[in-house]
Structure formats: structure tokens, C-alpha cells
Amino acid sequence: MPTQPGGAAVERFIQVVVELAADIDAHIVVAWLESAPPASSSWTSTPTWATSR
């Protein structure tokens, strides 16, 4: 299957989107961990950032 013109640009774009998504994901996890005290029942409840959207 021959490579279409602009195929490399599309692949690069997808790579950037995937990297951004992973980055955003990491920030969300960190925010969730910081907003939930480990030794309380709120650890299993919905974090505040999820309900504020």
C-alpha cells in the first residue's frame, strides 16, 4: 500500500495528539490524587475536578 502525500504529516499530528492526551491524563491523575486525602472515604468518591465540568 503506497504512502499517500501528507501521510507523514498526518502521522506526526496523531503522535502529537497522543502525547498531549497522555500529558493531560497525567495532570488529571495528579490533580485527583492531590484533591483526595488517602486516609478518608472521599478517596473512592468522585473527585471535585470531575464534577465541576
N, CA, C and O atoms as a GROMACS GRO file, in nm:
protein
  212
    1MET      N    1   0.085  -0.120   0.000
    1MET     CA    2   0.000   0.000   0.000
    1MET      C    3   0.089   0.125   0.000
    1MET      O    4   0.163   0.149   0.096
    2PRO      N    5   0.083   0.205  -0.106
    2PRO     CA    6   0.171   0.321  -0.118
    2PRO      C    7   0.133   0.430  -0.017
    2PRO      O    8   0.017   0.447   0.018
    3THR      N    9   0.233   0.504   0.027
    3THR     CA   10   0.209   0.613   0.121
    3THR      C   11   0.147   0.731   0.048
    3THR      O   12   0.197   0.773  -0.056
    4GLN      N   13   0.040   0.784   0.103
    4GLN     CA   14  -0.025   0.899   0.042
    4GLN      C   15   0.054   1.026   0.072
    4GLN      O   16   0.122   1.034   0.174
    5PRO      N   17   0.045   1.126  -0.017
    5PRO     CA   18   0.110   1.254   0.012
    5PRO      C   19   0.054   1.313   0.141
    5PRO      O   20  -0.067   1.315   0.162
    6GLY      N   21   0.143   1.361   0.226
    6GLY     CA   22   0.098   1.417   0.353
    6GLY      C   23   0.078   1.312   0.461
    6GLY      O   24   0.036   1.344   0.572
    7GLY      N   25   0.107   1.188   0.427
    7GLY     CA   26   0.091   1.080   0.526
    7GLY      C   27   0.179   1.100   0.647
    7GLY      O   28   0.137   1.075   0.760
    8ALA      N   29   0.302   1.146   0.624
    8ALA     CA   30   0.394   1.170   0.736
    8ALA      C   31   0.342   1.281   0.826
    8ALA      O   32   0.355   1.273   0.948
    9ALA      N   33   0.282   1.383   0.766
    9ALA     CA   34   0.227   1.494   0.844
    9ALA      C   35   0.111   1.446   0.931
    9ALA      O   36   0.097   1.486   1.046
   10VAL      N   37   0.028   1.359   0.874
   10VAL     CA   38  -0.086   1.304   0.949
   10VAL      C   39  -0.036   1.219   1.065
   10VAL      O   40  -0.088   1.227   1.176
   11GLU      N   41   0.066   1.137   1.038
   11GLU     CA   42   0.122   1.052   1.144
   11GLU      C   43   0.181   1.138   1.256
   11GLU      O   44   0.164   1.107   1.374
   12ARG      N   45   0.250   1.245   1.218
   12ARG     CA   46   0.309   1.335   1.317
   12ARG      C   47   0.199   1.402   1.400
   12ARG      O   48   0.211   1.416   1.522
   13PHE      N   49   0.092   1.443   1.333
   13PHE     CA   50  -0.021   1.506   1.402
   13PHE      C   51  -0.083   1.411   1.505
   13PHE      O   52  -0.110   1.449   1.619
   14ILE      N   53  -0.103   1.285   1.462
   14ILE     CA   54  -0.159   1.184   1.552
   14ILE      C   55  -0.067   1.164   1.672
   14ILE      O   56  -0.113   1.152   1.786
   15GLN      N   57   0.063   1.160   1.646
   15GLN     CA   58   0.161   1.141   1.754
   15GLN      C   59   0.152   1.255   1.855
   15GLN      O   60   0.156   1.233   1.976
   16VAL      N   61   0.140   1.379   1.805
   16VAL     CA   62   0.130   1.496   1.893
   16VAL      C   63   0.002   1.488   1.976
   16VAL      O   64   0.004   1.516   2.096
   17VAL      N   65  -0.108   1.450   1.913
   17VAL     CA   66  -0.236   1.439   1.985
   17VAL      C   67  -0.227   1.334   2.095
   17VAL      O   68  -0.274   1.355   2.206
   18VAL      N   69  -0.165   1.219   2.062
   18VAL     CA   70  -0.150   1.112   2.161
   18VAL      C   71  -0.064   1.159   2.278
   18VAL      O   72  -0.095   1.131   2.394
   19GLU      N   73   0.045   1.231   2.247
   19GLU     CA   74   0.132   1.281   2.354
   19GLU      C   75   0.058   1.382   2.442
   19GLU      O   76   0.072   1.380   2.564
   20LEU      N   77  -0.020   1.470   2.379
   20LEU     CA   78  -0.098   1.568   2.455
   20LEU      C   79  -0.200   1.498   2.544
   20LEU      O   80  -0.217   1.534   2.660
   21ALA      N   81  -0.267   1.398   2.489
   21ALA     CA   82  -0.367   1.324   2.566
   21ALA      C   83  -0.302   1.257   2.687
   21ALA      O   84  -0.359   1.259   2.796
   22ALA      N   85  -0.185   1.198   2.669
   22ALA     CA   86  -0.114   1.134   2.779
   22ALA      C   87  -0.075   1.237   2.884
   22ALA      O   88  -0.082   1.211   3.004
   23ASP      N   89  -0.033   1.355   2.838
   23ASP     CA   90   0.007   1.463   2.927
   23ASP      C   91  -0.112   1.511   3.011
   23ASP      O   92  -0.102   1.527   3.132
   24ILE      N   93  -0.226   1.533   2.943
   24ILE     CA   94  -0.347   1.579   3.011
   24ILE      C   95  -0.392   1.474   3.112
   24ILE      O   96  -0.432   1.507   3.224
   25ASP      N   97  -0.385   1.347   3.071
   25ASP     CA   98  -0.422   1.236   3.157
   25ASP      C   99  -0.340   1.238   3.285
   25ASP      O  100  -0.394   1.222   3.395
   26ALA      N  101  -0.209   1.259   3.272
   26ALA     CA  102  -0.120   1.262   3.388
   26ALA      C  103  -0.158   1.377   3.481
   26ALA      O  104  -0.157   1.361   3.603
   27HIS      N  105  -0.190   1.493   3.423
   27HIS     CA  106  -0.227   1.608   3.505
   27HIS      C  107  -0.357   1.582   3.582
   27HIS      O  108  -0.371   1.621   3.698
   28ILE      N  109  -0.451   1.514   3.516
   28ILE     CA  110  -0.579   1.482   3.580
   28ILE      C  111  -0.557   1.387   3.697
   28ILE      O  112  -0.614   1.404   3.805
   29VAL      N  113  -0.473   1.286   3.676
   29VAL     CA  114  -0.444   1.188   3.782
   29VAL      C  115  -0.379   1.258   3.901
   29VAL      O  116  -0.416   1.234   4.016
   30VAL      N  117  -0.282   1.344   3.872
   30VAL     CA  118  -0.213   1.418   3.979
   30VAL      C  119  -0.312   1.506   4.055
   30VAL      O  120  -0.311   1.511   4.178
   31ALA      N  121  -0.398   1.576   3.981
   31ALA     CA  122  -0.497   1.664   4.045
   31ALA      C  123  -0.593   1.583   4.132
   31ALA      O  124  -0.630   1.626   4.241
   32TRP      N  125  -0.632   1.465   4.083
   32TRP     CA  126  -0.722   1.378   4.159
   32TRP      C  127  -0.655   1.330   4.287
   32TRP      O  128  -0.715   1.332   4.394
   33LEU      N  129  -0.530   1.287   4.275
   33LEU     CA  130  -0.456   1.240   4.392
   33LEU      C  131  -0.438   1.351   4.495
   33LEU      O  132  -0.447   1.327   4.616
   34GLU      N  133  -0.414   1.473   4.446
   34GLU     CA  134  -0.394   1.585   4.538
   34GLU      C  135  -0.525   1.630   4.603
   34GLU      O  136  -0.524   1.682   4.714
   35SER      N  137  -0.637   1.610   4.534
   35SER     CA  138  -0.765   1.658   4.587
   35SER      C  139  -0.831   1.556   4.679
   35SER      O  140  -0.931   1.587   4.745
   36ALA      N  141  -0.778   1.434   4.684
   36ALA     CA  142  -0.840   1.329   4.764
   36ALA      C  143  -0.746   1.283   4.875
   36ALA      O  144  -0.644   1.221   4.847
   37PRO      N  145  -0.779   1.311   5.001
   37PRO     CA  146  -0.696   1.263   5.112
   37PRO      C  147  -0.701   1.110   5.119
   37PRO      O  148  -0.810   1.052   5.126
   38PRO      N  149  -0.586   1.043   5.117
   38PRO     CA  150  -0.581   0.896   5.108
   38PRO      C  151  -0.651   0.827   5.225
   38PRO      O  152  -0.709   0.719   5.206
   39ALA      N  153  -0.647   0.886   5.345
   39ALA     CA  154  -0.698   0.816   5.463
   39ALA      C  155  -0.845   0.845   5.491
   39ALA      O  156  -0.890   0.829   5.605
   40SER      N  157  -0.921   0.887   5.391
   40SER     CA  158  -1.062   0.916   5.416
   40SER      C  159  -1.151   0.849   5.312
   40SER      O  160  -1.102   0.797   5.212
   41SER      N  161  -1.281   0.851   5.335
   41SER     CA  162  -1.375   0.785   5.244
   41SER      C  163  -1.389   0.861   5.112
   41SER      O  164  -1.440   0.806   5.015
   42SER      N  165  -1.343   0.986   5.108
   42SER     CA  166  -1.355   1.065   4.985
   42SER      C  167  -1.262   1.014   4.876
   42SER      O  168  -1.274   1.052   4.760
   43TRP      N  169  -1.168   0.925   4.914
   43TRP     CA  170  -1.076   0.866   4.817
   43TRP      C  171  -1.152   0.794   4.707
   43TRP      O  172  -1.112   0.798   4.591
   44THR      N  173  -1.263   0.727   4.742
   44THR     CA  174  -1.338   0.649   4.645
   44THR      C  175  -1.451   0.728   4.581
   44THR      O  176  -1.512   0.682   4.485
   45SER      N  177  -1.480   0.848   4.633
   45SER     CA  178  -1.587   0.928   4.574
   45SER      C  179  -1.537   1.004   4.452
   45SER      O  180  -1.417   1.006   4.424
   46THR      N  181  -1.629   1.065   4.380
   46THR     CA  182  -1.592   1.139   4.260
   46THR      C  183  -1.510   1.262   4.296
   46THR      O  184  -1.554   1.344   4.378
   47PRO      N  185  -1.391   1.276   4.237
   47PRO     CA  186  -1.309   1.394   4.267
   47PRO      C  187  -1.375   1.524   4.222
   47PRO      O  188  -1.459   1.523   4.132
   48THR      N  189  -1.337   1.634   4.284
   48THR     CA  190  -1.402   1.763   4.257
   48THR      C  191  -1.386   1.809   4.113
   48THR      O  192  -1.476   1.870   4.057
   49TRP      N  193  -1.270   1.780   4.052
   49TRP     CA  194  -1.249   1.828   3.915
   49TRP      C  195  -1.343   1.759   3.816
   49TRP      O  196  -1.371   1.815   3.710
   50ALA      N  197  -1.390   1.640   3.850
   50ALA     CA  198  -1.479   1.568   3.758
   50ALA      C  199  -1.621   1.626   3.763
   50ALA      O  200  -1.691   1.628   3.662
   51THR      N  201  -1.662   1.672   3.880
   51THR     CA  202  -1.799   1.724   3.894
   51THR      C  203  -1.811   1.869   3.853
   51THR      O  204  -1.921   1.918   3.829
   52SER      N  205  -1.698   1.940   3.845
   52SER     CA  206  -1.703   2.083   3.814
   52SER      C  207  -1.706   2.110   3.665
   52SER      O  208  -1.707   2.226   3.623
   53ARG      N  209  -1.707   2.005   3.582
   53ARG     CA  210  -1.706   2.027   3.438
   53ARG      C  211  -1.846   2.025   3.381
   53ARG      O  212  -1.864   2.041   3.260
   0.00000   0.00000   0.00000
